[in-house]
Amino acid sequence: MTTKFVHEHPECRSTGPPVDVTTWRRCRLIEVGFAPDLADAVARDQRIDLHALLGLVDRGCPPALALRILAPVESSA
């Protein structure tokens, strides 16, 4: 998987393991080009398959479109 470093964030430069899963997810999303605000929202939504999302972006899909493709279906019931 290709990694594109777009922004440097202190929480993402740690030499040890991330503090929690949400921080790790946010850092990975920022690394591949998600805007920090969008990365934060996506990182907190455990319904989104992060690996599938990163795979789409790695194959050239823009982050916003990849998110739209994998967005959870909202139930009307």
N, CA, C and O atoms as a Tripos MOL2 file, in Angstrom:
@<TRIPOS>MOLECULE
protein
  308   307    77     0     0
PROTEIN
NO_CHARGES

@<TRIPOS>ATOM
      1 N           0.8400   -1.1630    0.0000 N.3       1 MET1
      2 CA          0.0000    0.0000    0.0000 C.3       1 MET1
      3 C           0.8920    1.2350    0.0000 C.2       1 MET1
      4 O           1.8260    1.3150    0.7970 O.2       1 MET1
      5 N           0.6310    2.1680   -0.8500 N.am      2 THR2
      6 CA          1.3920    3.3960   -0.9470 C.3       2 THR2
      7 C           0.9600    4.3590    0.1520 C.2       2 THR2
      8 O          -0.2250    4.4580    0.4690 O.2       2 THR2
      9 N           1.9170    5.0610    0.7250 N.am      3 THR3
     10 CA          1.6160    6.0550    1.7370 C.3       3 THR3
     11 C           2.0560    7.4130    1.2290 C.2       3 THR3
     12 O           3.1980    7.5820    0.8020 O.2       3 THR3
     13 N           1.1510    8.3830    1.2750 N.am      4 LYS4
     14 CA          1.4470    9.7510    0.8680 C.3       4 LYS4
     15 C           1.4140   10.6140    2.1190 C.2       4 LYS4
     16 O           0.3490   10.8040    2.7060 O.2       4 LYS4
     17 N           2.5490   11.1340    2.5330 N.am      5 PHE5
     18 CA          2.5810   11.9800    3.7140 C.3       5 PHE5
     19 C           2.1830   13.3880    3.3180 C.2       5 PHE5
     20 O           2.9250   14.0760    2.6170 O.2       5 PHE5
     21 N           1.0180   13.8160    3.7610 N.am      6 VAL6
     22 CA          0.4800   15.1170    3.4030 C.3       6 VAL6
     23 C           0.7350   16.1300    4.5110 C.2       6 VAL6
     24 O           1.1290   17.2630    4.2340 O.2       6 VAL6
     25 N           0.5190   15.7420    5.7390 N.am      7 HIS7
     26 CA          0.6700   16.6400    6.8750 C.3       7 HIS7
     27 C           1.4490   15.9200    7.9670 C.2       7 HIS7
     28 O           1.3530   14.7010    8.1090 O.2       7 HIS7
     29 N           2.2070   16.6670    8.7240 N.am      8 GLU8
     30 CA          2.8660   16.1130    9.8940 C.3       8 GLU8
     31 C           2.0230   16.4490   11.1110 C.2       8 GLU8
     32 O           1.7560   17.6220   11.3720 O.2       8 GLU8
     33 N           1.6050   15.4560   11.8460 N.am      9 HIS9
     34 CA          0.8280   15.6630   13.0620 C.3       9 HIS9
     35 C           1.5870   15.0190   14.2110 C.2       9 HIS9
     36 O           2.0060   13.8680   14.0920 O.2       9 HIS9
     37 N           1.7740   15.7220   15.3110 N.am     10 PRO10
     38 CA          2.5570   15.1850   16.4320 C.3      10 PRO10
     39 C           2.0940   13.8030   16.8940 C.2      10 PRO10
     40 O           2.9220   12.9450   17.1990 O.2      10 PRO10
     41 N           0.7860   13.5820   16.9500 N.am     11 GLU11
     42 CA          0.3070   12.2790   17.4270 C.3      11 GLU11
     43 C           0.6360   11.1510   16.4590 C.2      11 GLU11
     44 O           0.5920    9.9810   16.8400 O.2      11 GLU11
     45 N           0.9650   11.4810   15.2170 N.am     12 CYS12
     46 CA          1.2780   10.4690   14.2110 C.3      12 CYS12
     47 C           2.7800   10.1950   14.1090 C.2      12 CYS12
     48 O           3.1890    9.2820   13.3910 O.2      12 CYS12
     49 N           3.5930   10.9610   14.8070 N.am     13 ARG13
     50 CA          5.0380   10.7810   14.7210 C.3      13 ARG13
     51 C           5.5950   10.0160   15.9090 C.2      13 ARG13
     52 O           6.8140    9.9600   16.0740 O.2      13 ARG13
     53 N           4.7780    9.4470   16.7100 N.am     14 SER14
     54 CA          5.2230    8.7150   17.8860 C.3      14 SER14
     55 C           6.0750    7.5210   17.4850 C.2      14 SER14
     56 O           5.8040    6.8740   16.4730 O.2      14 SER14
     57 N           7.1000    7.2290   18.2720 N.am     15 THR15
     58 CA          7.9490    6.0730   17.9860 C.3      15 THR15
     59 C           7.3580    4.7940   18.5530 C.2      15 THR15
     60 O           7.7660    3.6970   18.1700 O.2      15 THR15
     61 N           6.4060    4.9230   19.4560 N.am     16 GLY16
     62 CA          5.7570    3.7580   20.0440 C.3      16 GLY16
     63 C           4.4070    3.5170   19.4120 C.2      16 GLY16
     64 O           4.0340    4.1940   18.4530 O.2      16 GLY16
     65 N           3.6730    2.5600   19.9410 N.am     17 PRO17
     66 CA          2.3400    2.2910   19.4040 C.3      17 PRO17
     67 C           1.3990    3.4610   19.6790 C.2      17 PRO17
     68 O           1.5880    4.1960   20.6480 O.2      17 PRO17
     69 N           0.3890    3.6330   18.8300 N.am     18 PRO18
     70 CA         -0.5790    4.7110   19.0570 C.3      18 PRO18
     71 C          -1.3120    4.5150   20.3840 C.2      18 PRO18
     72 O          -1.4050    3.4070   20.9120 O.2      18 PRO18
     73 N          -1.8140    5.6020   20.8880 N.am     19 VAL19
     74 CA         -2.5210    5.5560   22.1590 C.3      19 VAL19
     75 C          -3.7830    4.7000   22.0330 C.2      19 VAL19
     76 O          -4.0900    3.9220   22.9370 O.2      19 VAL19
     77 N          -4.5030    4.8310   20.9470 N.am     20 ASP20
     78 CA         -5.7210    4.0470   20.7590 C.3      20 ASP20
     79 C          -5.9880    3.8310   19.2730 C.2      20 ASP20
     80 O          -5.3040    4.3940   18.4190 O.2      20 ASP20
     81 N          -6.9800    3.0160   18.9810 N.am     21 VAL21
     82 CA         -7.3040    2.6680   17.6000 C.3      21 VAL21
     83 C          -7.7690    3.8840   16.8100 C.2      21 VAL21
     84 O          -7.4170    4.0270   15.6390 O.2      21 VAL21
     85 N          -8.5490    4.7580   17.4260 N.am     22 THR22
     86 CA         -9.0490    5.9370   16.7260 C.3      22 THR22
     87 C          -7.8970    6.8350   16.2830 C.2      22 THR22
     88 O          -7.9200    7.3630   15.1710 O.2      22 THR22
     89 N          -6.9020    7.0130   17.1280 N.am     23 THR23
     90 CA         -5.7280    7.8140   16.7650 C.3      23 THR23
     91 C          -4.9950    7.1700   15.6010 C.2      23 THR23
     92 O          -4.5860    7.8550   14.6630 O.2      23 THR23
     93 N          -4.8270    5.8570   15.6590 N.am     24 TRP24
     94 CA         -4.1410    5.1470   14.5780 C.3      24 TRP24
     95 C          -4.9150    5.3010   13.2700 C.2      24 TRP24
     96 O          -4.3170    5.5750   12.2290 O.2      24 TRP24
     97 N          -6.2280    5.1290   13.3110 N.am     25 ARG25
     98 CA         -7.0490    5.2690   12.1030 C.3      25 ARG25
     99 C          -6.9320    6.6910   11.5470 C.2      25 ARG25
    100 O          -6.7770    6.8730   10.3400 O.2      25 ARG25
    101 N          -7.0070    7.7020   12.4270 N.am     26 ARG26
    102 CA         -6.9060    9.0990   11.9920 C.3      26 ARG26
    103 C          -5.5640    9.3620   11.3150 C.2      26 ARG26
    104 O          -5.5110   10.0020   10.2650 O.2      26 ARG26
    105 N          -4.4900    8.8720   11.9090 N.am     27 CYS27
    106 CA         -3.1520    9.0730   11.3310 C.3      27 CYS27
    107 C          -3.0410    8.4260    9.9530 C.2      27 CYS27
    108 O          -2.4990    9.0290    9.0260 O.2      27 CYS27
    109 N          -3.5440    7.2160    9.8150 N.am     28 ARG28
    110 CA         -3.4780    6.5280    8.5160 C.3      28 ARG28
    111 C          -4.2660    7.3070    7.4630 C.2      28 ARG28
    112 O          -3.8110    7.4390    6.3270 O.2      28 ARG28
    113 N          -5.4280    7.8170    7.8220 N.am     29 LEU29
    114 CA         -6.2510    8.5710    6.8750 C.3      29 LEU29
    115 C          -5.5610    9.8660    6.4530 C.2      29 LEU29
    116 O          -5.5830   10.2240    5.2750 O.2      29 LEU29
    117 N          -4.9660   10.5510    7.3820 N.am     30 ILE30
    118 CA         -4.2390   11.7850    7.0510 C.3      30 ILE30
    119 C          -3.0560   11.4700    6.1500 C.2      30 ILE30
    120 O          -2.7740   12.2220    5.2170 O.2      30 ILE30
    121 N          -2.3620   10.3710    6.4140 N.am     31 GLU31
    122 CA         -1.2070    9.9870    5.6050 C.3      31 GLU31
    123 C          -1.5650    9.7780    4.1360 C.2      31 GLU31
    124 O          -0.7450   10.0440    3.2570 O.2      31 GLU31
    125 N          -2.7710    9.3070    3.8630 N.am     32 VAL32
    126 CA         -3.1520    9.0400    2.4700 C.3      32 VAL32
    127 C          -3.8920   10.1970    1.8110 C.2      32 VAL32
    128 O          -4.3150   10.0870    0.6600 O.2      32 VAL32
    129 N          -4.0550   11.3180    2.5400 N.am     33 GLY33
    130 CA         -4.6070   12.4940    1.8880 C.3      33 GLY33
    131 C          -5.9430   13.0030    2.3750 C.2      33 GLY33
    132 O          -6.4740   13.9540    1.8020 O.2      33 GLY33
    133 N          -6.5130   12.4040    3.4160 N.am     34 PHE34
    134 CA         -7.7660   12.9170    3.9600 C.3      34 PHE34
    135 C          -7.4960   14.2130    4.7150 C.2      34 PHE34
    136 O          -6.4820   14.3360    5.4010 O.2      34 PHE34
    137 N          -8.3970   15.1720    4.5880 N.am     35 ALA35
    138 CA         -8.3000   16.3990    5.3710 C.3      35 ALA35
    139 C          -8.4370   16.0200    6.8480 C.2      35 ALA35
    140 O          -9.1860   15.1000    7.1770 O.2      35 ALA35
    141 N          -7.7310   16.7080    7.7350 N.am     36 PRO36
    142 CA         -7.7690   16.3420    9.1580 C.3      36 PRO36
    143 C          -9.1720   16.2550    9.7570 C.2      36 PRO36
    144 O          -9.4420   15.3410   10.5360 O.2      36 PRO36
    145 N         -10.0700   17.1750    9.4180 N.am     37 ASP37
    146 CA        -11.4290   17.1250    9.9750 C.3      37 ASP37
    147 C         -12.1830   15.8870    9.4970 C.2      37 ASP37
    148 O         -12.8730   15.2320   10.2790 O.2      37 ASP37
    149 N         -12.0470   15.5700    8.2080 N.am     38 LEU38
    150 CA        -12.7130   14.3880    7.6620 C.3      38 LEU38
    151 C         -12.0780   13.1210    8.2320 C.2      38 LEU38
    152 O         -12.7830   12.1670    8.5600 O.2      38 LEU38
    153 N         -10.7610   13.1090    8.3510 N.am     39 ALA39
    154 CA        -10.0660   11.9520    8.9200 C.3      39 ALA39
    155 C         -10.5440   11.6860   10.3440 C.2      39 ALA39
    156 O         -10.7180   10.5320   10.7340 O.2      39 ALA39
    157 N         -10.7550   12.7370   11.1140 N.am     40 ASP40
    158 CA        -11.2220   12.5860   12.4880 C.3      40 ASP40
    159 C         -12.6120   11.9550   12.5210 C.2      40 ASP40
    160 O         -12.8620   11.0430   13.3080 O.2      40 ASP40
    161 N         -13.5030   12.4320   11.6800 N.am     41 ALA41
    162 CA        -14.8690   11.8930   11.6490 C.3      41 ALA41
    163 C         -14.8750   10.4300   11.2010 C.2      41 ALA41
    164 O         -15.5730    9.6030   11.7880 O.2      41 ALA41
    165 N         -14.1080   10.1160   10.1750 N.am     42 VAL42
    166 CA        -14.0540    8.7370    9.6640 C.3      42 VAL42
    167 C         -13.4080    7.8140   10.6890 C.2      42 VAL42
    168 O         -13.8660    6.6890   10.8870 O.2      42 VAL42
    169 N         -12.3570    8.2800   11.3360 N.am     43 ALA43
    170 CA        -11.6500    7.4580   12.3240 C.3      43 ALA43
    171 C         -12.5600    7.0460   13.4720 C.2      43 ALA43
    172 O         -12.4050    5.9620   14.0340 O.2      43 ALA43
    173 N         -13.4990    7.9000   13.8150 N.am     44 ARG44
    174 CA        -14.4070    7.6190   14.9300 C.3      44 ARG44
    175 C         -15.5670    6.6970   14.5360 C.2      44 ARG44
    176 O         -16.2230    6.1190   15.4020 O.2      44 ARG44
    177 N         -15.8160    6.5640   13.2430 N.am     45 ASP45
    178 CA        -16.9360    5.7470   12.7700 C.3      45 ASP45
    179 C         -16.4590    4.3180   12.5190 C.2      45 ASP45
    180 O         -15.9080    4.0170   11.4600 O.2      45 ASP45
    181 N         -16.6700    3.4560   13.4830 N.am     46 GLN46
    182 CA        -16.1900    2.0740   13.3930 C.3      46 GLN46
    183 C         -16.9580    1.2400   12.3630 C.2      46 GLN46
    184 O         -16.5830    0.0970   12.0990 O.2      46 GLN46
    185 N         -18.0160    1.7890   11.7820 N.am     47 ARG47
    186 CA        -18.7580    1.0590   10.7470 C.3      47 ARG47
    187 C         -18.0160    1.0570    9.4170 C.2      47 ARG47
    188 O         -18.3200    0.2480    8.5410 O.2      47 ARG47
    189 N         -17.0450    1.9540    9.2580 N.am     48 ILE48
    190 CA        -16.3170    2.0760    7.9910 C.3      48 ILE48
    191 C         -15.0980    1.1670    8.0180 C.2      48 ILE48
    192 O         -14.2830    1.2370    8.9380 O.2      48 ILE48
    193 N         -14.9770    0.3190    7.0120 N.am     49 ASP49
    194 CA        -13.8480   -0.5990    6.8830 C.3      49 ASP49
    195 C         -12.6260    0.2000    6.4270 C.2      49 ASP49
    196 O         -12.5000    0.5380    5.2500 O.2      49 ASP49
    197 N         -11.7390    0.4930    7.3590 N.am     50 LEU50
    198 CA        -10.5820    1.3280    7.0560 C.3      50 LEU50
    199 C          -9.6840    0.7000    6.0000 C.2      50 LEU50
    200 O          -9.1900    1.4000    5.1160 O.2      50 LEU50
    201 N          -9.4660   -0.5970    6.0770 N.am     51 HIS51
    202 CA         -8.5800   -1.2470    5.1100 C.3      51 HIS51
    203 C          -9.1480   -1.1790    3.6920 C.2      51 HIS51
    204 O          -8.4010   -0.9690    2.7360 O.2      51 HIS51
    205 N         -10.4470   -1.3540    3.5520 N.am     52 ALA52
    206 CA        -11.0750   -1.2230    2.2310 C.3      52 ALA52
    207 C         -10.9710    0.2140    1.7350 C.2      52 ALA52
    208 O         -10.7080    0.4510    0.5570 O.2      52 ALA52
    209 N         -11.1760    1.1640    2.6290 N.am     53 LEU53
    210 CA        -11.0800    2.5820    2.2820 C.3      53 LEU53
    211 C          -9.6720    2.9320    1.8170 C.2      53 LEU53
    212 O          -9.5020    3.5950    0.7940 O.2      53 LEU53
    213 N          -8.6670    2.4920    2.5580 N.am     54 LEU54
    214 CA         -7.2780    2.7530    2.1830 C.3      54 LEU54
    215 C          -6.9240    2.0610    0.8700 C.2      54 LEU54
    216 O          -6.1500    2.5940    0.0750 O.2      54 LEU54
    217 N          -7.4830    0.8880    0.6440 N.am     55 GLY55
    218 CA         -7.2390    0.1780   -0.6090 C.3      55 GLY55
    219 C          -7.7680    0.9450   -1.8150 C.2      55 GLY55
    220 O          -7.0970    1.0190   -2.8450 O.2      55 GLY55
    221 N          -8.9510    1.5100   -1.6980 N.am     56 LEU56
    222 CA         -9.5120    2.3090   -2.7970 C.3      56 LEU56
    223 C          -8.6450    3.5380   -3.0740 C.2      56 LEU56
    224 O          -8.3530    3.8530   -4.2280 O.2      56 LEU56
    225 N          -8.2410    4.2200   -2.0170 N.am     57 VAL57
    226 CA         -7.4060    5.4130   -2.1780 C.3      57 VAL57
    227 C          -6.0560    5.0320   -2.7910 C.2      57 VAL57
    228 O          -5.5330    5.7510   -3.6420 O.2      57 VAL57
    229 N          -5.5010    3.9080   -2.3590 N.am     58 ASP58
    230 CA         -4.2200    3.4490   -2.8880 C.3      58 ASP58
    231 C          -4.3030    3.1500   -4.3830 C.2      58 ASP58
    232 O          -3.3120    3.2720   -5.1030 O.2      58 ASP58
    233 N          -5.4880    2.7600   -4.8440 N.am     59 ARG59
    234 CA         -5.6580    2.4670   -6.2800 C.3      59 ARG59
    235 C          -6.0680    3.7080   -7.0720 C.2      59 ARG59
    236 O          -6.4200    3.6060   -8.2470 O.2      59 ARG59
    237 N          -6.0230    4.8860   -6.4290 N.am     60 GLY60
    238 CA         -6.2430    6.1260   -7.1550 C.3      60 GLY60
    239 C          -7.5910    6.7900   -6.9450 C.2      60 GLY60
    240 O          -7.8590    7.8350   -7.5370 O.2      60 GLY60
    241 N          -8.4320    6.2150   -6.1290 N.am     61 CYS61
    242 CA         -9.7440    6.8060   -5.8720 C.3      61 CYS61
    243 C          -9.5660    8.0170   -4.9430 C.2      61 CYS61
    244 O          -8.8920    7.9030   -3.9190 O.2      61 CYS61
    245 N         -10.1470    9.1520   -5.2750 N.am     62 PRO62
    246 CA        -10.0560   10.3090   -4.3770 C.3      62 PRO62
    247 C         -10.6810    9.9660   -3.0140 C.2      62 PRO62
    248 O         -11.6790    9.2470   -2.9560 O.2      62 PRO62
    249 N         -10.0980   10.4790   -1.9210 N.am     63 PRO63
    250 CA        -10.6070   10.1400   -0.5860 C.3      63 PRO63
    251 C         -12.1090   10.3450   -0.4100 C.2      63 PRO63
    252 O         -12.7810    9.4730    0.1410 O.2      63 PRO63
    253 N         -12.6440   11.4610   -0.8590 N.am     64 ALA64
    254 CA        -14.0770   11.7200   -0.6710 C.3      64 ALA64
    255 C         -14.9420   10.7000   -1.4120 C.2      64 ALA64
    256 O         -15.9740   10.2710   -0.8970 O.2      64 ALA64
    257 N         -14.5260   10.3110   -2.6140 N.am     65 LEU65
    258 CA        -15.2900    9.3130   -3.3710 C.3      65 LEU65
    259 C         -15.1690    7.9350   -2.7280 C.2      65 LEU65
    260 O         -16.1560    7.2030   -2.6500 O.2      65 LEU65
    261 N         -13.9830    7.5760   -2.2700 N.am     66 ALA66
    262 CA        -13.7910    6.2900   -1.5940 C.3      66 ALA66
    263 C         -14.6940    6.2030   -0.3710 C.2      66 ALA66
    264 O         -15.3020    5.1650   -0.1110 O.2      66 ALA66
    265 N         -14.7760    7.2890    0.3690 N.am     67 LEU67
    266 CA        -15.6430    7.3200    1.5490 C.3      67 LEU67
    267 C         -17.1100    7.1760    1.1530 C.2      67 LEU67
    268 O         -17.8730    6.4770    1.8190 O.2      67 LEU67
    269 N         -17.4910    7.8280    0.0840 N.am     68 ARG68
    270 CA        -18.8840    7.7430   -0.3780 C.3      68 ARG68
    271 C         -19.2220    6.3060   -0.8100 C.2      68 ARG68
    272 O         -20.3180    5.8170   -0.5360 O.2      68 ARG68
    273 N         -18.2990    5.6490   -1.4680 N.am     69 ILE69
    274 CA        -18.5110    4.2660   -1.9020 C.3      69 ILE69
    275 C         -18.7170    3.3440   -0.7070 C.2      69 ILE69
    276 O         -19.5750    2.4610   -0.7370 O.2      69 ILE69
    277 N         -17.9360    3.5480    0.3350 N.am     70 LEU70
    278 CA        -17.9700    2.6480    1.4900 C.3      70 LEU70
    279 C         -18.8350    3.1540    2.6510 C.2      70 LEU70
    280 O         -18.8620    2.5340    3.7140 O.2      70 LEU70
    281 N         -19.5300    4.2570    2.4580 N.am     71 ALA71
    282 CA        -20.3590    4.8160    3.5350 C.3      71 ALA71
    283 C         -21.4270    3.8120    3.9530 C.2      71 ALA71
    284 O         -22.0340    3.1490    3.1120 O.2      71 ALA71
    285 N         -21.6460    3.7090    5.2580 N.am     72 PRO72
    286 CA        -22.6870    2.8010    5.7470 C.3      72 PRO72
    287 C         -24.0550    3.2320    5.2220 C.2      72 PRO72
    288 O         -24.3370    4.4240    5.1020 O.2      72 PRO72
    289 N         -24.8780    2.2740    4.9200 N.am     73 VAL73
    290 CA        -26.2290    2.5440    4.4540 C.3      73 VAL73
    291 C         -27.0730    2.8770    5.6830 C.2      73 VAL73
    292 O         -27.1210    2.1190    6.6510 O.2      73 VAL73
    293 N         -27.7290    4.0200    5.6170 N.am     74 GLU74
    294 CA        -28.5810    4.4410    6.7300 C.3      74 GLU74
    295 C         -29.9240    3.7380    6.6370 C.2      74 GLU74
    296 O         -30.5370    3.6780    5.5710 O.2      74 GLU74
    297 N         -30.3620    3.2210    7.7400 N.am     75 SER75
    298 CA        -31.6450    2.5320    7.8070 C.3      75 SER75
    299 C         -32.7640    3.5530    8.0180 C.2      75 SER75
    300 O         -32.6330    4.4550    8.8460 O.2      75 SER75
    301 N         -33.8540    3.4140    7.2770 N.am     76 SER76
    302 CA        -34.9900    4.3300    7.4310 C.3      76 SER76
    303 C         -36.0220    3.7920    8.4090 C.2      76 SER76
    304 O         -37.0150    4.4530    8.7130 O.2      76 SER76
    305 N         -35.7710    2.5820    8.8970 N.am     77 ALA77
    306 CA        -36.7410    1.9600    9.8220 C.3      77 ALA77
    307 C         -36.4960    2.3630   11.2390 C.2      77 ALA77
    308 O         -37.2190    1.9310   12.1370 O.2      77 ALA77
@<TRIPOS>BOND
     1     1     2 1
     2     2     3 1
     3     3     4 2
     4     3     5 am
     5     5     6 1
     6     6     7 1
     7     7     8 2
     8     7     9 am
     9     9    10 1
    10    10    11 1
    11    11    12 2
    12    11    13 am
    13    13    14 1
    14    14    15 1
    15    15    16 2
    16    15    17 am
    17    17    18 1
    18    18    19 1
    19    19    20 2
    20    19    21 am
    21    21    22 1
    22    22    23 1
    23    23    24 2
    24    23    25 am
    25    25    26 1
    26    26    27 1
    27    27    28 2
    28    27    29 am
    29    29    30 1
    30    30    31 1
    31    31    32 2
    32    31    33 am
    33    33    34 1
    34    34    35 1
    35    35    36 2
    36    35    37 am
    37    37    38 1
    38    38    39 1
    39    39    40 2
    40    39    41 am
    41    41    42 1
    42    42    43 1
    43    43    44 2
    44    43    45 am
    45    45    46 1
    46    46    47 1
    47    47    48 2
    48    47    49 am
    49    49    50 1
    50    50    51 1
    51    51    52 2
    52    51    53 am
    53    53    54 1
    54    54    55 1
    55    55    56 2
    56    55    57 am
    57    57    58 1
    58    58    59 1
    59    59    60 2
    60    59    61 am
    61    61    62 1
    62    62    63 1
    63    63    64 2
    64    63    65 am
    65    65    66 1
    66    66    67 1
    67    67    68 2
    68    67    69 am
    69    69    70 1
    70    70    71 1
    71    71    72 2
    72    71    73 am
    73    73    74 1
    74    74    75 1
    75    75    76 2
    76    75    77 am
    77    77    78 1
    78    78    79 1
    79    79    80 2
    80    79    81 am
    81    81    82 1
    82    82    83 1
    83    83    84 2
    84    83    85 am
    85    85    86 1
    86    86    87 1
    87    87    88 2
    88    87    89 am
    89    89    90 1
    90    90    91 1
    91    91    92 2
    92    91    93 am
    93    93    94 1
    94    94    95 1
    95    95    96 2
    96    95    97 am
    97    97    98 1
    98    98    99 1
    99    99   100 2
   100    99   101 am
   101   101   102 1
   102   102   103 1
   103   103   104 2
   104   103   105 am
   105   105   106 1
   106   106   107 1
   107   107   108 2
   108   107   109 am
   109   109   110 1
   110   110   111 1
   111   111   112 2
   112   111   113 am
   113   113   114 1
   114   114   115 1
   115   115   116 2
   116   115   117 am
   117   117   118 1
   118   118   119 1
   119   119   120 2
   120   119   121 am
   121   121   122 1
   122   122   123 1
   123   123   124 2
   124   123   125 am
   125   125   126 1
   126   126   127 1
   127   127   128 2
   128   127   129 am
   129   129   130 1
   130   130   131 1
   131   131   132 2
   132   131   133 am
   133   133   134 1
   134   134   135 1
   135   135   136 2
   136   135   137 am
   137   137   138 1
   138   138   139 1
   139   139   140 2
   140   139   141 am
   141   141   142 1
   142   142   143 1
   143   143   144 2
   144   143   145 am
   145   145   146 1
   146   146   147 1
   147   147   148 2
   148   147   149 am
   149   149   150 1
   150   150   151 1
   151   151   152 2
   152   151   153 am
   153   153   154 1
   154   154   155 1
   155   155   156 2
   156   155   157 am
   157   157   158 1
   158   158   159 1
   159   159   160 2
   160   159   161 am
   161   161   162 1
   162   162   163 1
   163   163   164 2
   164   163   165 am
   165   165   166 1
   166   166   167 1
   167   167   168 2
   168   167   169 am
   169   169   170 1
   170   170   171 1
   171   171   172 2
   172   171   173 am
   173   173   174 1
   174   174   175 1
   175   175   176 2
   176   175   177 am
   177   177   178 1
   178   178   179 1
   179   179   180 2
   180   179   181 am
   181   181   182 1
   182   182   183 1
   183   183   184 2
   184   183   185 am
   185   185   186 1
   186   186   187 1
   187   187   188 2
   188   187   189 am
   189   189   190 1
   190   190   191 1
   191   191   192 2
   192   191   193 am
   193   193   194 1
   194   194   195 1
   195   195   196 2
   196   195   197 am
   197   197   198 1
   198   198   199 1
   199   199   200 2
   200   199   201 am
   201   201   202 1
   202   202   203 1
   203   203   204 2
   204   203   205 am
   205   205   206 1
   206   206   207 1
   207   207   208 2
   208   207   209 am
   209   209   210 1
   210   210   211 1
   211   211   212 2
   212   211   213 am
   213   213   214 1
   214   214   215 1
   215   215   216 2
   216   215   217 am
   217   217   218 1
   218   218   219 1
   219   219   220 2
   220   219   221 am
   221   221   222 1
   222   222   223 1
   223   223   224 2
   224   223   225 am
   225   225   226 1
   226   226   227 1
   227   227   228 2
   228   227   229 am
   229   229   230 1
   230   230   231 1
   231   231   232 2
   232   231   233 am
   233   233   234 1
   234   234   235 1
   235   235   236 2
   236   235   237 am
   237   237   238 1
   238   238   239 1
   239   239   240 2
   240   239   241 am
   241   241   242 1
   242   242   243 1
   243   243   244 2
   244   243   245 am
   245   245   246 1
   246   246   247 1
   247   247   248 2
   248   247   249 am
   249   249   250 1
   250   250   251 1
   251   251   252 2
   252   251   253 am
   253   253   254 1
   254   254   255 1
   255   255   256 2
   256   255   257 am
   257   257   258 1
   258   258   259 1
   259   259   260 2
   260   259   261 am
   261   261   262 1
   262   262   263 1
   263   263   264 2
   264   263   265 am
   265   265   266 1
   266   266   267 1
   267   267   268 2
   268   267   269 am
   269   269   270 1
   270   270   271 1
   271   271   272 2
   272   271   273 am
   273   273   274 1
   274   274   275 1
   275   275   276 2
   276   275   277 am
   277   277   278 1
   278   278   279 1
   279   279   280 2
   280   279   281 am
   281   281   282 1
   282   282   283 1
   283   283   284 2
   284   283   285 am
   285   285   286 1
   286   286   287 1
   287   287   288 2
   288   287   289 am
   289   289   290 1
   290   290   291 1
   291   291   292 2
   292   291   293 am
   293   293   294 1
   294   294   295 1
   295   295   296 2
   296   295   297 am
   297   297   298 1
   298   298   299 1
   299   299   300 2
   300   299   301 am
   301   301   302 1
   302   302   303 1
   303   303   304 2
   304   303   305 am
   305   305   306 1
   306   306   307 1
   307   307   308 2
@<TRIPOS>SUBSTRUCTURE
     1 MET1         2 RESIDUE 1 A MET
     2 THR2         6 RESIDUE 1 A THR
     3 THR3        10 RESIDUE 1 A THR
     4 LYS4        14 RESIDUE 1 A LYS
     5 PHE5        18 RESIDUE 1 A PHE
     6 VAL6        22 RESIDUE 1 A VAL
     7 HIS7        26 RESIDUE 1 A HIS
     8 GLU8        30 RESIDUE 1 A GLU
     9 HIS9        34 RESIDUE 1 A HIS
    10 PRO10       38 RESIDUE 1 A PRO
    11 GLU11       42 RESIDUE 1 A GLU
    12 CYS12       46 RESIDUE 1 A CYS
    13 ARG13       50 RESIDUE 1 A ARG
    14 SER14       54 RESIDUE 1 A SER
    15 THR15       58 RESIDUE 1 A THR
    16 GLY16       62 RESIDUE 1 A GLY
    17 PRO17       66 RESIDUE 1 A PRO
    18 PRO18       70 RESIDUE 1 A PRO
    19 VAL19       74 RESIDUE 1 A VAL
    20 ASP20       78 RESIDUE 1 A ASP
    21 VAL21       82 RESIDUE 1 A VAL
    22 THR22       86 RESIDUE 1 A THR
    23 THR23       90 RESIDUE 1 A THR
    24 TRP24       94 RESIDUE 1 A TRP
    25 ARG25       98 RESIDUE 1 A ARG
    26 ARG26      102 RESIDUE 1 A ARG
    27 CYS27      106 RESIDUE 1 A CYS
    28 ARG28      110 RESIDUE 1 A ARG
    29 LEU29      114 RESIDUE 1 A LEU
    30 ILE30      118 RESIDUE 1 A ILE
    31 GLU31      122 RESIDUE 1 A GLU
    32 VAL32      126 RESIDUE 1 A VAL
    33 GLY33      130 RESIDUE 1 A GLY
    34 PHE34      134 RESIDUE 1 A PHE
    35 ALA35      138 RESIDUE 1 A ALA
    36 PRO36      142 RESIDUE 1 A PRO
    37 ASP37      146 RESIDUE 1 A ASP
    38 LEU38      150 RESIDUE 1 A LEU
    39 ALA39      154 RESIDUE 1 A ALA
    40 ASP40      158 RESIDUE 1 A ASP
    41 ALA41      162 RESIDUE 1 A ALA
    42 VAL42      166 RESIDUE 1 A VAL
    43 ALA43      170 RESIDUE 1 A ALA
    44 ARG44      174 RESIDUE 1 A ARG
    45 ASP45      178 RESIDUE 1 A ASP
    46 GLN46      182 RESIDUE 1 A GLN
    47 ARG47      186 RESIDUE 1 A ARG
    48 ILE48      190 RESIDUE 1 A ILE
    49 ASP49      194 RESIDUE 1 A ASP
    50 LEU50      198 RESIDUE 1 A LEU
    51 HIS51      202 RESIDUE 1 A HIS
    52 ALA52      206 RESIDUE 1 A ALA
    53 LEU53      210 RESIDUE 1 A LEU
    54 LEU54      214 RESIDUE 1 A LEU
    55 GLY55      218 RESIDUE 1 A GLY
    56 LEU56      222 RESIDUE 1 A LEU
    57 VAL57      226 RESIDUE 1 A VAL
    58 ASP58      230 RESIDUE 1 A ASP
    59 ARG59      234 RESIDUE 1 A ARG
    60 GLY60      238 RESIDUE 1 A GLY
    61 CYS61      242 RESIDUE 1 A CYS
    62 PRO62      246 RESIDUE 1 A PRO
    63 PRO63      250 RESIDUE 1 A PRO
    64 ALA64      254 RESIDUE 1 A ALA
    65 LEU65      258 RESIDUE 1 A LEU
    66 ALA66      262 RESIDUE 1 A ALA
    67 LEU67      266 RESIDUE 1 A LEU
    68 ARG68      270 RESIDUE 1 A ARG
    69 ILE69      274 RESIDUE 1 A ILE
    70 LEU70      278 RESIDUE 1 A LEU
    71 ALA71      282 RESIDUE 1 A ALA
    72 PRO72      286 RESIDUE 1 A PRO
    73 VAL73      290 RESIDUE 1 A VAL
    74 GLU74      294 RESIDUE 1 A GLU
    75 SER75      298 RESIDUE 1 A SER
    76 SER76      302 RESIDUE 1 A SER
    77 ALA77      306 RESIDUE 1 A ALA
